[in-house]
């Protein structure tokens, strides 16, 4: 298994991160095209809104999984984490814009919904936390803030991702297990960050 991981890491070193940006945007274009063509049912705005939010949550979870995968499996995906995080922000931002422009459509109702509906309040809180992270996900911000302050700021991830999962739990109507699976995965990934890793010893065993 360790040999397979090392082979994967060797192959991944030759894969650039930048193609993730255009490839990650393609599903959004396809989703809107389906909506225009009538392929998303009687309420395409709701369908687009839901799918964008779900895909955004998937990307948030993927970004959160990078460190545990490196620590416990030895799979080095760190160079892709920035692209994953920015794509997550893109999907959540588009999810929010669809809600504002295509769903609510009434400016006076937007603030009322944010205040009165807890799941919207939680979702907006998570989005607000994402904004500074997206704005500082670049080398210039890292140099300007310094590694220590930059890392402290980006620890907001450990708050906003669980909030996003809770938002999904509260949005879904009726008793459905899918949102709880995602919440459980998020909690497990956070707990794994507190567990000591044995990867260095395993790598030494591999090299010997």
MOGITA-V473858 format. One record per residue. N is the residue number from 0. RES is the residue in one letter. D_CENTER is the distance of its C-alpha to the mean C-alpha in Angstrom with 2 decimals. Layout:
n=N res=RES d_center=D_CENTER
n=N res=RES d_center=D_CENTER
This chain:
n=0 res=X d_center=27.80
n=1 res=X d_center=27.59
n=2 res=X d_center=29.31
n=3 res=X d_center=26.74
n=4 res=X d_center=23.86
n=5 res=X d_center=25.95
n=6 res=X d_center=26.64
n=7 res=X d_center=22.97
n=8 res=X d_center=22.36
n=9 res=X d_center=25.40
n=10 res=X d_center=24.25
n=11 res=X d_center=20.76
n=12 res=X d_center=22.60
n=13 res=X d_center=24.13
n=14 res=X d_center=20.97
n=15 res=X d_center=19.81
n=16 res=X d_center=16.22
n=17 res=X d_center=17.16
n=18 res=X d_center=17.49
n=19 res=X d_center=13.77
n=20 res=X d_center=13.82
n=21 res=X d_center=16.59
n=22 res=X d_center=15.69
n=23 res=X d_center=12.15
n=24 res=X d_center=13.97
n=25 res=X d_center=16.61
n=26 res=X d_center=15.18
n=27 res=X d_center=15.01
n=28 res=X d_center=18.62
n=29 res=X d_center=19.67
n=30 res=X d_center=18.37
n=31 res=X d_center=20.35
n=32 res=X d_center=23.26
n=33 res=X d_center=23.37
n=34 res=X d_center=23.53
n=35 res=X d_center=26.36
n=36 res=X d_center=28.16
n=37 res=X d_center=28.10
n=38 res=X d_center=26.05
n=39 res=X d_center=23.75
n=40 res=X d_center=26.50
n=41 res=X d_center=28.30
n=42 res=X d_center=25.38
n=43 res=X d_center=23.17
n=44 res=X d_center=21.48
n=45 res=X d_center=20.25
n=46 res=X d_center=19.20
n=47 res=X d_center=17.20
n=48 res=X d_center=15.64
n=49 res=X d_center=14.71
n=50 res=X d_center=13.35
n=51 res=X d_center=11.20
n=52 res=X d_center=9.71
n=53 res=X d_center=9.43
n=54 res=X d_center=7.92
n=55 res=X d_center=5.19
n=56 res=X d_center=4.87
n=57 res=X d_center=5.62
n=58 res=X d_center=3.35
n=59 res=X d_center=1.49
n=60 res=X d_center=5.14
n=61 res=X d_center=6.21
n=62 res=X d_center=5.82
n=63 res=X d_center=7.47
n=64 res=X d_center=9.87
n=65 res=X d_center=11.23
n=66 res=X d_center=13.70
n=67 res=X d_center=15.06
n=68 res=X d_center=15.59
n=69 res=X d_center=17.49
n=70 res=X d_center=19.44
n=71 res=X d_center=20.48
n=72 res=X d_center=20.53
n=73 res=X d_center=21.25
n=74 res=X d_center=18.76
n=75 res=X d_center=18.01
n=76 res=X d_center=14.74
n=77 res=X d_center=14.44
n=78 res=X d_center=15.44
n=79 res=X d_center=12.49
n=80 res=X d_center=9.88
n=81 res=X d_center=10.58
n=82 res=X d_center=10.28
n=83 res=X d_center=6.90
n=84 res=X d_center=5.80
n=85 res=X d_center=8.33
n=86 res=X d_center=7.56
n=87 res=X d_center=4.31
n=88 res=X d_center=7.12
n=89 res=X d_center=9.59
n=90 res=X d_center=8.59
n=91 res=X d_center=8.42
n=92 res=X d_center=11.54
n=93 res=X d_center=13.20
n=94 res=X d_center=12.64
n=95 res=X d_center=14.36
n=96 res=X d_center=17.02
n=97 res=X d_center=17.89
n=98 res=X d_center=18.43
n=99 res=X d_center=20.56
n=100 res=X d_center=22.51
n=101 res=X d_center=22.92
n=102 res=X d_center=22.75
n=103 res=X d_center=24.20
n=104 res=X d_center=26.21
n=105 res=X d_center=28.29
n=106 res=X d_center=27.47
n=107 res=X d_center=29.46
n=108 res=X d_center=27.51
n=109 res=X d_center=24.07
n=110 res=X d_center=24.89
n=111 res=X d_center=26.77
n=112 res=X d_center=23.84
n=113 res=X d_center=21.57
n=114 res=X d_center=24.38
n=115 res=X d_center=25.71
n=116 res=X d_center=22.80
n=117 res=X d_center=20.89
n=118 res=X d_center=17.80
n=119 res=X d_center=17.63
n=120 res=X d_center=18.43
n=121 res=X d_center=15.58
n=122 res=X d_center=13.07
n=123 res=X d_center=14.74
n=124 res=X d_center=14.78
n=125 res=X d_center=11.03
n=126 res=X d_center=10.99
n=127 res=X d_center=13.97
n=128 res=X d_center=12.46
n=129 res=X d_center=9.74
n=130 res=X d_center=12.80
n=131 res=X d_center=14.61
n=132 res=X d_center=11.80
n=133 res=X d_center=11.42
n=134 res=X d_center=15.23
n=135 res=X d_center=15.85
n=136 res=X d_center=13.71
n=137 res=X d_center=17.05
n=138 res=X d_center=20.10
n=139 res=X d_center=22.31
n=140 res=X d_center=20.36
n=141 res=X d_center=20.27
n=142 res=X d_center=24.03
n=143 res=X d_center=24.72
n=144 res=X d_center=23.02
n=145 res=X d_center=23.96
n=146 res=X d_center=21.95
n=147 res=X d_center=22.59
n=148 res=X d_center=21.63
n=149 res=X d_center=18.57
n=150 res=X d_center=17.31
n=151 res=X d_center=18.33
n=152 res=X d_center=16.41
n=153 res=X d_center=13.11
n=154 res=X d_center=13.78
n=155 res=X d_center=12.55
n=156 res=X d_center=9.14
n=157 res=X d_center=11.24
n=158 res=X d_center=12.19
n=159 res=X d_center=9.51
n=160 res=X d_center=7.13
n=161 res=X d_center=10.51
n=162 res=X d_center=11.51
n=163 res=X d_center=8.85
n=164 res=X d_center=10.14
n=165 res=X d_center=13.60
n=166 res=X d_center=13.33
n=167 res=X d_center=12.87
n=168 res=X d_center=15.78
n=169 res=X d_center=17.90
n=170 res=X d_center=17.35
n=171 res=X d_center=18.57
n=172 res=X d_center=22.34
n=173 res=X d_center=24.55
n=174 res=X d_center=24.00
n=175 res=X d_center=21.27
n=176 res=X d_center=19.84
n=177 res=X d_center=16.62
n=178 res=X d_center=14.63
n=179 res=X d_center=16.32
n=180 res=X d_center=15.33
n=181 res=X d_center=11.59
n=182 res=X d_center=12.72
n=183 res=X d_center=15.00
n=184 res=X d_center=12.63
n=185 res=X d_center=10.59
n=186 res=X d_center=14.09
n=187 res=X d_center=15.40
n=188 res=X d_center=12.89
n=189 res=X d_center=13.83
n=190 res=X d_center=17.45
n=191 res=X d_center=17.52
n=192 res=X d_center=17.09
n=193 res=X d_center=20.43
n=194 res=X d_center=22.20
n=195 res=X d_center=24.42
n=196 res=X d_center=23.90
n=197 res=X d_center=26.75
n=198 res=X d_center=25.39
n=199 res=X d_center=27.93
n=200 res=X d_center=30.79
n=201 res=X d_center=29.58
n=202 res=X d_center=29.35
n=203 res=X d_center=32.84
n=204 res=X d_center=34.09
n=205 res=X d_center=32.73
n=206 res=X d_center=34.45
n=207 res=X d_center=37.66
